[in-house]
Amino acid sequence: MVDSEHELYRLGIPVKTRHNEVAPSQFELAPIFENCNIATDHNTLVMDTMKRIANKHGFMFLIHEKPFQGLNGSGKHCNWSISNDKGENLPRSRARRPIRNLRFLAVMAIVLKAVHDHSDMLRASIASPGNDHRLGGNEAPPAIISVFLGSLLNNIYETIENGKVNEATDAQIIDLGVGQIPKISKDYTDRNRTSPFAFTGNKFEFRAVGSSANPAVPMAILNAAVAEAFYLASGRLKELIVKKGGRDEAVMELVRQLATESKDIRFEGNNYSAEWREEAKRRKLPILDRTADALKVMADKKPLSFLRNSRCCPKKRFNRGTISVSSDT
């Protein structure tokens, strides 16, 4: 591990976390957050480097997702966030005035909408035979894509959905509980290790990516889905501003609409339970247990349309997404 770390630093890969994991001879390694393109490139270099160093020491470098039955498999936890052109992390609430936390709520609602509308493609993006063996147990999430927000945020969105808060004033925002949002930046939950897509205080953790996968594929799908959701939300917001007569009230209404439309993707419980599988069926979420079933989604032009939507990708400079990929291998 020391030799691997030295080699990675020579390549300019900022390795931060490295420790033993649950399975025999299993270790976790994670770099510091970087721009998405750089992070995915560095991840492939990590795999190549560790394989080379393992051979040097007479070891075999295993990146198979499930080498041992009944023990934790190996995966990549893609920690994803998005920032604006000022470098501000958008899934993070640090506003002094509660009213300014509306941006945080809106960004979160847009990400929820993106994952809800394209959960089938997100599942296809992590599909591999090895990952099929890993998903669904031993700290690996199931193949059913859902989002864990934590009780505080989940209750906030449920309150907004029910129409109990419909004005964007400091008083109502405080009553909503948004004034306490900075507390979640301390990672106030256990992250619900059974969740495929969990909010962890100032970012999302896509826990379902396989250890042998190139993270560029799921990250490209996720980024495209969020870009489309932002584009569509922007159009809706312009209409709501005209209708509501004020920006903050329009943003609150947009949050309510998006939270309501994407509520089926939110789940706070045990993703391993048989009850959740039945609940997912009732919610009509994609249940694609096998790679063959997941890849069939790509044969349909409709699920792929957002990848070709030029309206969501204007020529002007995009705000950059950042990820950190930790690997249990």
C-alpha positions as a Python dict, from the first residue, in 0.01 Angstrom:
ca = {
    (1, 'M'): (0, 0, 0),
    (2, 'V'): (289, 239, 74),
    (3, 'D'): (445, 168, -266),
    (4, 'S'): (109, 220, -435),
    (5, 'E'): (64, 551, -257),
    (6, 'H'): (408, 673, -364),
    (7, 'E'): (340, 580, -725),
    (8, 'L'): (-1, 751, -721),
    (9, 'Y'): (146, 1072, -584),
    (10, 'R'): (407, 1062, -861),
    (11, 'L'): (116, 1057, -1107),
    (12, 'G'): (-47, 1355, -935),
    (13, 'I'): (-331, 1151, -784),
    (14, 'P'): (-416, 1298, -439),
    (15, 'V'): (-478, 983, -235),
    (16, 'K'): (-628, 1055, 106),
    (17, 'T'): (-807, 753, 254),
    (18, 'R'): (-654, 406, 273),
    (19, 'H'): (-740, 137, 526),
    (20, 'N'): (-838, -226, 571),
    (21, 'E'): (-1192, -331, 485),
    (22, 'V'): (-1418, -618, 591),
    (23, 'A'): (-1324, -899, 351),
    (24, 'P'): (-985, -1077, 370),
    (25, 'S'): (-708, -873, 203),
    (26, 'Q'): (-962, -604, 110),
    (27, 'F'): (-856, -239, 129),
    (28, 'E'): (-1024, 94, 63),
    (29, 'L'): (-852, 376, -120),
    (30, 'A'): (-1000, 719, -191),
    (31, 'P'): (-863, 1036, -351),
    (32, 'I'): (-953, 1394, -268),
    (33, 'F'): (-1240, 1558, -460),
    (34, 'E'): (-1152, 1661, -814),
    (35, 'N'): (-1324, 1773, -1130),
    (36, 'C'): (-1530, 1485, -1267),
    (37, 'N'): (-1323, 1428, -1582),
    (38, 'I'): (-997, 1429, -1388),
    (39, 'A'): (-1135, 1207, -1111),
    (40, 'T'): (-1253, 938, -1351),
    (41, 'D'): (-922, 945, -1539),
    (42, 'H'): (-732, 916, -1211),
    (43, 'N'): (-950, 623, -1108),
    (44, 'T'): (-850, 420, -1411),
    (45, 'L'): (-485, 508, -1340),
    (46, 'V'): (-532, 385, -981),
    (47, 'M'): (-646, 46, -1108),
    (48, 'D'): (-354, 18, -1350),
    (49, 'T'): (-103, 131, -1089),
    (50, 'M'): (-223, -104, -815),
    (51, 'K'): (-217, -397, -1054),
    (52, 'R'): (143, -313, -1146),
    (53, 'I'): (251, -272, -783),
    (54, 'A'): (75, -596, -682),
    (55, 'N'): (271, -787, -947),
    (56, 'K'): (592, -633, -814),
    (57, 'H'): (520, -780, -469),
    (58, 'G'): (402, -1118, -598),
    (59, 'F'): (34, -1045, -527),
    (60, 'M'): (-277, -1068, -743),
    (61, 'F'): (-481, -747, -763),
    (62, 'L'): (-851, -845, -752),
    (63, 'I'): (-1117, -602, -869),
    (64, 'H'): (-1389, -861, -909),
    (65, 'E'): (-1700, -731, -734),
    (66, 'K'): (-1779, -1047, -539),
    (67, 'P'): (-1479, -1278, -493),
    (68, 'F'): (-1600, -1430, -165),
    (69, 'Q'): (-1945, -1568, -88),
    (70, 'G'): (-2102, -1433, 228),
    (71, 'L'): (-1849, -1149, 266),
    (72, 'N'): (-1844, -788, 154),
    (73, 'G'): (-1789, -744, -216),
    (74, 'S'): (-1582, -472, -378),
    (75, 'G'): (-1732, -153, -517),
    (76, 'K'): (-1670, 211, -597),
    (77, 'H'): (-1847, 479, -397),
    (78, 'C'): (-1878, 774, -631),
    (79, 'N'): (-1918, 1082, -411),
    (80, 'W'): (-2083, 1337, -639),
    (81, 'S'): (-2161, 1706, -604),
    (82, 'I'): (-2203, 2005, -832),
    (83, 'S'): (-2071, 2359, -798),
    (84, 'N'): (-2148, 2692, -961),
    (85, 'D'): (-1904, 2922, -1139),
    (86, 'K'): (-1808, 3075, -803),
    (87, 'G'): (-1690, 2742, -673),
    (88, 'E'): (-1980, 2710, -426),
    (89, 'N'): (-2085, 2354, -353),
    (90, 'L'): (-2458, 2355, -431),
    (91, 'P'): (-2567, 2047, -226),
    (92, 'R'): (-2442, 2224, 85),
    (93, 'S'): (-2637, 2472, 295),
    (94, 'R'): (-2431, 2735, 472),
    (95, 'A'): (-2656, 3038, 430),
    (96, 'R'): (-2685, 3274, 727),
    (97, 'R'): (-3038, 3378, 632),
    (98, 'P'): (-3284, 3088, 616),
    (99, 'I'): (-3445, 3230, 302),
    (100, 'R'): (-3122, 3172, 113),
    (101, 'N'): (-3145, 2801, 182),
    (102, 'L'): (-3410, 2794, -90),
    (103, 'R'): (-3130, 2742, -342),
    (104, 'F'): (-3016, 2434, -153),
    (105, 'L'): (-3371, 2293, -146),
    (106, 'A'): (-3416, 2365, -517),
    (107, 'V'): (-3087, 2200, -617),
    (108, 'M'): (-3167, 1893, -408),
    (109, 'A'): (-3515, 1870, -560),
    (110, 'I'): (-3368, 1892, -911),
    (111, 'V'): (-3122, 1609, -840),
    (112, 'L'): (-3406, 1398, -700),
    (113, 'K'): (-3605, 1462, -1017),
    (114, 'A'): (-3308, 1362, -1233),
    (115, 'V'): (-3254, 1033, -1049),
    (116, 'H'): (-3628, 960, -1051),
    (117, 'D'): (-3671, 1019, -1423),
    (118, 'H'): (-3360, 825, -1526),
    (119, 'S'): (-3326, 555, -1261),
    (120, 'D'): (-3341, 287, -1532),
    (121, 'M'): (-3040, 434, -1712),
    (122, 'L'): (-2851, 479, -1386),
    (123, 'R'): (-2908, 110, -1318),
    (124, 'A'): (-2788, 21, -1668),
    (125, 'S'): (-2476, 234, -1618),
    (126, 'I'): (-2357, 8, -1333),
    (127, 'A'): (-2454, -321, -1495),
    (128, 'S'): (-2197, -600, -1510),
    (129, 'P'): (-2210, -973, -1431),
    (130, 'G'): (-1971, -927, -1138),
    (131, 'N'): (-2178, -644, -994),
    (132, 'D'): (-2492, -858, -1017),
    (133, 'H'): (-2335, -1092, -759),
    (134, 'R'): (-2243, -802, -529),
    (135, 'L'): (-2561, -592, -528),
    (136, 'G'): (-2815, -664, -258),
    (137, 'G'): (-2618, -755, 53),
    (138, 'N'): (-2310, -713, 275),
    (139, 'E'): (-2311, -331, 265),
    (140, 'A'): (-2378, -326, -110),
    (141, 'P'): (-2708, -164, -215),
    (142, 'P'): (-2966, -354, -420),
    (143, 'A'): (-3021, -306, -792),
    (144, 'I'): (-3336, -101, -728),
    (145, 'I'): (-3230, 264, -749),
    (146, 'S'): (-3357, 484, -464),
    (147, 'V'): (-3238, 795, -279),
    (148, 'F'): (-3177, 830, 94),
    (149, 'L'): (-3198, 1187, 229),
    (150, 'G'): (-3212, 1133, 605),
    (151, 'S'): (-3508, 1204, 830),
    (152, 'L'): (-3456, 1582, 853),
    (153, 'L'): (-3454, 1652, 480),
    (154, 'N'): (-3717, 1391, 404),
    (155, 'N'): (-3955, 1551, 655),
    (156, 'I'): (-3888, 1895, 507),
    (157, 'Y'): (-3985, 1781, 159),
    (158, 'E'): (-4292, 1599, 287),
    (159, 'T'): (-4400, 1919, 462),
    (160, 'I'): (-4357, 2117, 141),
    (161, 'E'): (-4545, 1854, -61),
    (162, 'N'): (-4840, 1870, 178),
    (163, 'G'): (-4866, 2245, 123),
    (164, 'K'): (-4800, 2339, 485),
    (165, 'V'): (-4541, 2592, 368),
    (166, 'N'): (-4631, 2787, 57),
    (167, 'E'): (-4466, 3124, 113),
    (168, 'A'): (-4096, 3195, 90),
    (169, 'T'): (-4059, 3411, 400),
    (170, 'D'): (-3798, 3389, 673),
    (171, 'A'): (-4066, 3293, 925),
    (172, 'Q'): (-4205, 3004, 722),
    (173, 'I'): (-3862, 2882, 616),
    (174, 'I'): (-3758, 2870, 983),
    (175, 'D'): (-4079, 2686, 1075),
    (176, 'L'): (-4000, 2441, 797),
    (177, 'G'): (-3675, 2351, 971),
    (178, 'V'): (-3453, 2479, 693),
    (179, 'G'): (-3288, 2716, 935),
    (180, 'Q'): (-3122, 2409, 1091),
    (181, 'I'): (-2994, 2265, 763),
    (182, 'P'): (-2625, 2349, 832),
    (183, 'K'): (-2627, 2067, 1091),
    (184, 'I'): (-2651, 1805, 817),
    (185, 'S'): (-2312, 1906, 681),
    (186, 'K'): (-2166, 1707, 972),
    (187, 'D'): (-2295, 1385, 815),
    (188, 'Y'): (-2565, 1336, 1078),
    (189, 'T'): (-2673, 995, 947),
    (190, 'D'): (-2514, 655, 904),
    (191, 'R'): (-2562, 717, 532),
    (192, 'N'): (-2793, 417, 517),
    (193, 'R'): (-2545, 171, 370),
    (194, 'T'): (-2828, -18, 201),
    (195, 'S'): (-2912, 284, -19),
    (196, 'P'): (-2774, 303, -376),
    (197, 'F'): (-2779, 685, -381),
    (198, 'A'): (-2742, 847, -39),
    (199, 'F'): (-2710, 1211, 63),
    (200, 'T'): (-2418, 1250, 304),
    (201, 'G'): (-2436, 1608, 422),
    (202, 'N'): (-2284, 1804, 133),
    (203, 'K'): (-2278, 1552, -153),
    (204, 'F'): (-2442, 1236, -282),
    (205, 'E'): (-2281, 893, -266),
    (206, 'F'): (-2358, 661, -557),
    (207, 'R'): (-2272, 336, -381),
    (208, 'A'): (-2379, 90, -649),
    (209, 'V'): (-2088, 125, -894),
    (210, 'G'): (-1885, -194, -931),
    (211, 'S'): (-1515, -213, -842),
    (212, 'S'): (-1408, -314, -1194),
    (213, 'A'): (-1615, -41, -1361),
    (214, 'N'): (-1489, 272, -1529),
    (215, 'P'): (-1677, 542, -1331),
    (216, 'A'): (-1690, 762, -1642),
    (217, 'V'): (-1999, 572, -1758),
    (218, 'P'): (-2224, 617, -1450),
    (219, 'M'): (-2094, 971, -1400),
    (220, 'A'): (-2174, 1065, -1760),
    (221, 'I'): (-2528, 931, -1718),
    (222, 'L'): (-2574, 1110, -1386),
    (223, 'N'): (-2434, 1440, -1512),
    (224, 'A'): (-2650, 1430, -1824),
    (225, 'A'): (-2961, 1348, -1620),
    (226, 'V'): (-2896, 1639, -1382),
    (227, 'A'): (-2820, 1875, -1673),
    (228, 'E'): (-3156, 1791, -1830),
    (229, 'A'): (-3335, 1835, -1497),
    (230, 'F'): (-3176, 2179, -1450),
    (231, 'Y'): (-3273, 2281, -1803),
    (232, 'L'): (-3636, 2176, -1762),
    (233, 'A'): (-3659, 2326, -1413),
    (234, 'S'): (-3527, 2657, -1542),
    (235, 'G'): (-3808, 2677, -1796),
    (236, 'R'): (-4069, 2593, -1536),
    (237, 'L'): (-3927, 2851, -1297),
    (238, 'K'): (-3957, 3129, -1554),
    (239, 'E'): (-4327, 3047, -1597),
    (240, 'L'): (-4381, 3032, -1221),
    (241, 'I'): (-4214, 3371, -1168),
    (242, 'V'): (-4465, 3527, -1407),
    (243, 'K'): (-4751, 3346, -1235),
    (244, 'K'): (-4642, 3404, -875),
    (245, 'G'): (-4507, 3755, -924),
    (246, 'G'): (-4197, 3690, -713),
    (247, 'R'): (-3884, 3479, -747),
    (248, 'D'): (-3873, 3324, -398),
    (249, 'E'): (-4239, 3220, -407),
    (250, 'A'): (-4182, 3073, -754),
    (251, 'V'): (-3881, 2875, -630),
    (252, 'M'): (-4084, 2737, -338),
    (253, 'E'): (-4359, 2625, -574),
    (254, 'L'): (-4103, 2465, -805),
    (255, 'V'): (-3954, 2276, -510),
    (256, 'R'): (-4301, 2155, -414),
    (257, 'Q'): (-4374, 2032, -766),
    (258, 'L'): (-4041, 1856, -812),
    (259, 'A'): (-4052, 1696, -466),
    (260, 'T'): (-4402, 1565, -535),
    (261, 'E'): (-4313, 1430, -878),
    (262, 'S'): (-4001, 1250, -754),
    (263, 'K'): (-4121, 1131, -411),
    (264, 'D'): (-4133, 767, -523),
    (265, 'I'): (-3754, 760, -554),
    (266, 'R'): (-3705, 857, -187),
    (267, 'F'): (-3673, 571, 61),
    (268, 'E'): (-3542, 589, 417),
    (269, 'G'): (-3574, 225, 524),
    (270, 'N'): (-3396, -106, 475),
    (271, 'N'): (-3332, -156, 105),
    (272, 'Y'): (-3258, -526, 167),
    (273, 'S'): (-3606, -605, 297),
    (274, 'A'): (-3869, -797, 102),
    (275, 'E'): (-4115, -522, 199),
    (276, 'W'): (-3911, -263, 8),
    (277, 'R'): (-3909, -480, -303),
    (278, 'E'): (-4287, -500, -291),
    (279, 'E'): (-4308, -127, -222),
    (280, 'A'): (-4080, -56, -518),
    (281, 'K'): (-4314, -257, -739),
    (282, 'R'): (-4608, -55, -612),
    (283, 'R'): (-4420, 267, -687),
    (284, 'K'): (-4342, 130, -1036),
    (285, 'L'): (-3968, 175, -995),
    (286, 'P'): (-3747, -23, -1236),
    (287, 'I'): (-3649, -359, -1087),
    (288, 'L'): (-3364, -485, -1303),
    (289, 'D'): (-3178, -752, -1110),
    (290, 'R'): (-2962, -884, -1392),
    (291, 'T'): (-2728, -714, -1636),
    (292, 'A'): (-2915, -857, -1935),
    (293, 'D'): (-3238, -696, -1814),
    (294, 'A'): (-3067, -366, -1732),
    (295, 'L'): (-2897, -335, -2070),
    (296, 'K'): (-3227, -386, -2252),
    (297, 'V'): (-3313, -34, -2143),
    (298, 'M'): (-3054, 98, -2387),
    (299, 'A'): (-3235, -63, -2680),
    (300, 'D'): (-3522, 183, -2632),
    (301, 'K'): (-3465, 530, -2777),
    (302, 'K'): (-3686, 703, -2519),
    (303, 'P'): (-3464, 638, -2211),
    (304, 'L'): (-3162, 749, -2415),
    (305, 'S'): (-3316, 1070, -2550),
    (306, 'F'): (-3178, 1291, -2271),
    (307, 'L'): (-2823, 1201, -2377),
    (308, 'R'): (-2887, 1350, -2722),
    (309, 'N'): (-3083, 1655, -2609),
    (310, 'S'): (-2873, 1947, -2736),
    (311, 'R'): (-3104, 2195, -2560),
    (312, 'C'): (-2960, 2078, -2227),
    (313, 'C'): (-2602, 2132, -2346),
    (314, 'P'): (-2565, 2493, -2463),
    (315, 'K'): (-2232, 2609, -2599),
    (316, 'K'): (-2173, 2839, -2302),
    (317, 'R'): (-1952, 2707, -2023),
    (318, 'F'): (-2115, 2456, -1789),
    (319, 'N'): (-2069, 2464, -1415),
    (320, 'R'): (-1842, 2178, -1319),
    (321, 'G'): (-1939, 1870, -1126),
    (322, 'T'): (-1693, 1715, -884),
    (323, 'I'): (-1665, 1360, -760),
    (324, 'S'): (-1444, 1151, -541),
    (325, 'V'): (-1432, 778, -607),
    (326, 'S'): (-1341, 547, -321),
    (327, 'S'): (-1279, 184, -404),
    (328, 'D'): (-1309, -119, -180),
    (329, 'T'): (-1085, -365, -364),
}
